[in-house]
Amino acid sequence: MPKEKTHKGLAKRVKVTANRKVKRHKAGAGHLMSSKTAKRKRNLRKSALVKGPFAAKALRELNA
């Protein structure tokens, strides 16, 4: 039986924390920032956690 491969596209976008939580960046901070409020831009700089079944799927894909 061969080893399972890591999903490299996902591995470049997320990190797995010490407690096996999946950390991601928030969407919407790429461009068109002048129309967004300072509060919204500040909150987009913070990282977020992947929740629920998406986190379980991500951990499977990352072989973590």
Contacts in CASP RR format, 6 or more apart in sequence:
PFRMAT RR
TARGET T0000
AUTHOR 0000-0000-0000
METHOD contacts of the structure
MODEL  1
MPKEKTHKGLAKRVKVTANRKVKRHKAGAGHLMSSKTAKRKRNLRKSALV
KGPFAAKALRELNA
4 63 0 8 1.000
5 63 0 8 1.000
6 61 0 8 1.000
6 62 0 8 1.000
6 63 0 8 1.000
7 61 0 8 1.000
7 62 0 8 1.000
10 58 0 8 1.000
10 61 0 8 1.000
10 62 0 8 1.000
11 62 0 8 1.000
13 24 0 8 1.000
13 25 0 8 1.000
14 22 0 8 1.000
14 23 0 8 1.000
14 24 0 8 1.000
14 50 0 8 1.000
14 58 0 8 1.000
14 62 0 8 1.000
15 22 0 8 1.000
15 23 0 8 1.000
16 22 0 8 1.000
16 23 0 8 1.000
16 59 0 8 1.000
16 62 0 8 1.000
16 64 0 8 1.000
17 23 0 8 1.000
20 59 0 8 1.000
20 64 0 8 1.000
21 49 0 8 1.000
21 50 0 8 1.000
21 55 0 8 1.000
22 49 0 8 1.000
22 50 0 8 1.000
22 55 0 8 1.000
22 58 0 8 1.000
22 59 0 8 1.000
22 62 0 8 1.000
23 47 0 8 1.000
23 48 0 8 1.000
23 49 0 8 1.000
23 50 0 8 1.000
24 47 0 8 1.000
24 48 0 8 1.000
24 49 0 8 1.000
24 50 0 8 1.000
25 47 0 8 1.000
25 48 0 8 1.000
26 43 0 8 1.000
26 44 0 8 1.000
26 46 0 8 1.000
26 47 0 8 1.000
26 48 0 8 1.000
28 44 0 8 1.000
29 41 0 8 1.000
29 44 0 8 1.000
29 45 0 8 1.000
33 41 0 8 1.000
36 44 0 8 1.000
49 55 0 8 1.000
50 58 0 8 1.000
END
